[in-house]
Amino acid sequence: MRIATYLQEGRRRVGVVEDTVVRPLPDGTSPVEAAFGGHPVGTPVPLTDVSLLAPLQPPTIRDFVTFEEHVEGVRRSIDGNAGVPEAWYDAPTFYFTNPYAVIGPYDDVPVPPGTRVLDFELEVAAVIGREGRDLTPERARDHIVGYTILNDWSARDLQSREMQVNLGPCKGKDTAATLGPYLVTADELEPYRDTDGFLRLSLTATVNGEVIGKDLLSNMSWTFEEMVAYASRGTVVRPGDVLGSGTCGNGGCLAELWGVKGRQEPPPLRPGDTVTLTVEGIGSVSNTVVAGVDRVPLPTGRRRTRERP
């Protein structure tokens, strides 16, 4: 199934997508509940008559970094270092990003305050359907209810500076995160699973219609089940939690290409640019960059005397 969250005549609804129509589900049905099926559906409505929203509003978003090629290129671009840190291979590292920044598949993206170097990131995200703790990868598969596209928009100049504090990123990743166009249930993507347990989905990124990157989701170094198991270690994952794959390689973002080429080519995103991300078996999201608000000035940190009482 494909689950959509949408606006129809000002009313927020959740429904099941069938070809070019969406069938509304009973009021109060959450996207995760909808993905388990068994709910009565209403009269079909053409998708052209509704406005698609993000398929869900997750309580948490863990964004992993599972593509070796992405790490190589972006590391060179952000801090000038070559190769992949040895510690990266130890476990599927992630950071928590801002669930309040989630936007829909066709919403505009404002330039984050103070940035001059805006970038996109092509990812796929797994959505948790059932609570679990200390899961094994084998058990974790039953806790993934579906998948969606994630664009982790990044202010690279802010990110580069703040990560020098070894506690980031924060404002470099805080303004927008696209989810959509649908929540595709896990069973829909099982035909794409390879013999090693990875989902072999083709990924494509374009800017203003020009192809910037292409990759396969199966180039991840960990499966989603392994990521969920790691996320649940010593804690819980709960329904609606989103786990991003991290950015794919071979042009899954601009910064990777900048690291490879040694220059900002293609250039950073500007107002008017439209980024379209397409994932086989899931669909496409397309967002246009617009001008943002001016940065509110703040003082720099005070160098204190460290006087004691």
Residue pairs with C-beta under 8 A, 6 or more apart in sequence:
1 16
1 17
1 34
1 35
1 37
1 184
1 185
1 188
2 16
2 17
2 182
2 183
2 184
2 185
2 188
2 283
3 14
3 15
3 16
3 17
3 31
3 34
3 35
3 55
3 146
3 182
3 183
3 184
3 185
4 14
4 15
4 16
4 17
4 22
4 47
4 50
4 52
4 55
4 181
4 182
4 183
5 12
5 13
5 14
5 31
5 52
5 53
5 54
5 55
5 56
6 12
6 13
6 14
6 15
6 22
6 50
6 51
6 52
6 53
7 13
7 50
7 51
7 53
8 24
8 45
8 49
8 50
8 51
12 53
13 24
13 25
13 27
13 50
14 24
14 25
14 29
14 30
14 31
14 34
15 22
15 23
15 24
15 25
15 34
15 41
15 42
15 45
16 22
16 23
16 25
16 34
16 41
17 23
17 47
17 182
18 44
20 46
20 47
20 48
21 44
21 45
21 46
21 47
22 44
22 45
22 47
22 50
23 41
23 42
23 43
23 44
23 45
24 41
24 42
24 43
24 45
25 34
25 39
25 40
25 41
25 42
26 39
26 40
29 39
30 56
30 239
30 240
31 55
31 56
31 183
31 240
32 56
32 127
32 128
32 129
32 145
32 183
32 239
32 240
33 39
34 183
35 127
35 129
35 145
35 146
35 183
35 185
36 129
36 145
37 185
51 104
51 106
52 104
52 105
52 106
52 180
52 181
53 104
54 102
54 103
54 104
54 105
54 178
54 179
54 180
55 148
55 179
55 180
55 181
55 182
55 183
56 127
56 148
56 179
56 183
56 240
56 242
57 99
57 102
57 240
58 99
58 102
58 127
58 179
58 240
58 241
58 242
59 99
59 238
59 240
59 241
60 96
60 99
60 238
60 241
60 242
61 96
61 97
61 98
61 99
61 102
61 125
61 177
61 241
61 242
61 243
61 244
62 94
62 95
62 96
62 97
62 231
62 241
62 242
62 243
62 244
63 94
63 95
63 96
63 97
63 123
63 150
63 152
63 173
63 243
63 244
63 246
64 92
64 93
64 94
64 222
64 227
64 243
64 244
64 245
64 246
65 71
65 88
65 92
65 93
65 94
65 246
65 247
66 92
66 220
66 221
66 222
66 227
66 245
66 246
67 215
67 219
67 220
67 221
67 245
67 246
67 247
67 248
67 249
67 252
68 84
68 88
68 219
68 221
68 249
69 215
69 219
69 248
69 249
69 250
69 256
70 246
70 247
70 248
70 249
70 252
70 253
70 256
71 84
71 85
71 88
72 82
72 83
72 84
72 256
72 259
73 249
73 255
73 256
73 257
73 258
73 259
73 260
74 247
74 253
74 255
74 256
74 259
75 81
75 82
75 83
75 84
75 85
75 259
76 82
76 259
76 260
77 156
77 255
77 256
77 258
77 259
78 156
78 159
78 160
78 163
78 255
78 259
79 160
79 163
79 164
89 221
91 230
92 221
92 222
92 226
92 227
92 230
94 227
94 230
94 231
94 243
94 244
94 246
95 169
95 173
97 152
97 173
97 174
97 177
97 244
98 173
98 174
98 177
99 242
101 174
101 175
101 176
101 177
102 177
102 178
102 179
103 109
103 176
103 177
103 178
103 179
103 287
104 178
104 179
104 180
105 149
105 178
105 179
105 180
105 181
105 283
105 284
105 285
105 286
105 287
106 180
106 181
106 285
106 286
106 287
107 178
107 287
108 287
108 288
108 289
108 290
109 153
109 175
109 176
109 178
109 275
109 287
109 288
109 289
109 290
110 175
110 176
110 289
110 290
110 291
110 292
110 293
111 118
111 271
111 289
111 290
111 291
111 292
112 118
112 153
112 155
112 158
112 171
112 174
112 175
112 176
112 292
113 175
113 292
113 293
113 294
113 295
113 296
114 155
114 158
114 171
114 295
115 155
115 156
115 157
115 158
116 157
116 268
117 155
117 156
117 157
117 264
117 268
118 153
118 154
118 155
118 156
118 268
118 269
118 270
118 289
119 153
119 154
119 155
119 156
119 253
119 254
119 255
119 268
119 269
120 151
120 153
120 154
120 205
120 207
120 253
120 254
120 269
120 275
120 277
121 150
121 151
121 152
121 153
121 154
121 247
121 252
121 253
122 151
122 203
122 204
122 205
122 213
122 215
122 247
122 248
122 252
122 253
122 277
123 149
123 150
123 151
123 152
123 244
123 245
123 246
123 247
123 248
123 252
124 147
124 148
124 149
124 150
124 199
124 201
124 203
124 217
124 244
124 245
124 279
124 282
125 147
125 148
125 149
125 150
125 179
125 242
125 243
125 244
125 245
126 144
126 146
126 147
126 224
126 227
126 228
126 242
126 243
126 245
127 144
127 145
127 146
127 147
127 148
127 183
127 240
127 241
127 242
127 243
128 143
128 144
128 145
128 228
128 237
128 238
128 239
128 240
128 241
128 242
128 243
129 143
129 144
129 145
129 146
129 239
130 142
130 143
130 145
130 239
131 143
131 236
131 237
131 238
131 239
132 139
132 140
132 143
132 228
132 232
132 236
132 237
133 232
133 235
133 236
133 237
134 232
134 233
134 234
135 143
135 228
135 229
135 232
135 237
136 229
137 223
137 225
137 226
137 228
137 229
138 225
139 229
140 224
140 225
140 226
140 228
140 229
140 232
141 186
141 225
143 228
143 237
144 186
144 224
144 225
144 228
145 183
145 185
145 186
145 239
146 183
146 184
146 185
146 186
146 188
147 183
147 184
147 186
147 189
147 199
147 224
147 282
148 179
148 180
148 181
148 182
148 183
148 184
148 242
148 282
149 178
149 179
149 180
149 181
149 277
149 279
149 282
149 283
149 284
149 285
150 177
150 178
150 179
150 242
150 244
150 245
151 176
151 177
151 178
151 275
151 277
151 285
151 287
152 173
152 177
152 244
152 247
153 173
153 175
153 176
153 177
153 178
154 169
154 172
154 173
154 253
154 255
155 171
155 172
155 173
155 175
156 172
156 254
156 255
156 268
158 169
158 171
158 172
159 168
159 169
159 172
159 173
160 172
162 168
162 169
162 170
162 171
162 172
163 169
163 172
175 292
176 287
178 277
178 285
178 287
179 242
179 285
180 283
180 285
181 282
181 283
181 284
181 285
182 282
182 283
184 281
184 282
184 283
188 281
189 199
189 201
189 281
189 282
192 199
192 200
192 201
192 280
192 281
193 199
193 200
194 200
194 218
196 218
196 223
197 223
197 225
198 217
198 218
198 220
198 223
199 217
199 218
199 224
200 216
200 217
200 218
201 216
201 217
201 218
201 279
201 280
201 281
201 282
202 214
202 215
202 216
202 217
202 279
202 280
203 213
203 214
203 215
203 216
203 217
203 248
203 252
203 277
203 278
203 279
203 280
204 211
204 213
204 214
204 277
204 278
205 211
205 212
205 213
205 214
205 251
205 252
205 253
205 275
205 276
205 277
205 278
206 212
206 275
206 276
206 278
207 266
207 269
207 273
207 274
207 275
207 276
208 273
208 274
209 274
209 276
212 251
212 254
212 257
212 266
213 248
213 249
213 250
213 251
213 252
213 253
213 256
213 257
214 250
214 251
215 248
215 249
215 250
215 251
215 252
216 248
217 245
217 248
217 279
219 248
219 249
220 245
220 246
222 230
224 243
224 245
227 243
227 245
228 237
228 243
231 237
231 241
231 243
237 243
247 253
247 256
249 256
250 256
251 257
254 264
254 266
254 268
254 269
257 265
257 266
258 264
258 265
269 275
269 289
270 289
271 289
271 290
271 291
272 288
272 289
273 288
273 289
274 286
274 287
274 288
274 289
275 286
275 287
275 288
275 289
276 284
276 285
276 286
277 284
277 285
277 286
278 284
